[in-house]
């Protein structure tokens, strides 16, 4: 039996077909990349991630304080907040500092998980839910851990997300009646 030989014409047709397939793939890949790079949902997701990271960090900051380095801790509280919450912290700073110095407490917070529950990127507002474990150490006593869920409101100021409100998240449902 004789081996099959490709003619010059057949080789040219195959090469042309492969070139067209490669060119089509390149055009599709380029268009997909362009669409992804200019998609509003990607920018929205980036803002959501920034808000979440800032919210988690701010909630952790506001639940961490060492009586031995009180000014640094309270300065961090103030730099993590804005609006009415910030004003409350500034106004109550002296009294609160005296209480912490007297109690000689050290609190350390660790974020267990967090989620953005609302995001209005245009208005610069977001809400986060953060699960947190706070360890409290007092001289002469064993340290205690407390887990809590906190709801925080964030406001974007000067391009940064800062905590503008913070409170306990409700736990469980309402009893059946």
Secondary structure as UniProt FT lines:
FT   HELIX           8..37
FT   HELIX           40..62
FT   STRAND          65..66
FT   HELIX           67..69
FT   HELIX           70..79
FT   HELIX           83..91
FT   HELIX           93..103
FT   STRAND          105..120
FT   TURN            121..124
FT   STRAND          125..138
FT   TURN            139..140
FT   STRAND          144..157
FT   TURN            158..159
FT   STRAND          160..168
//
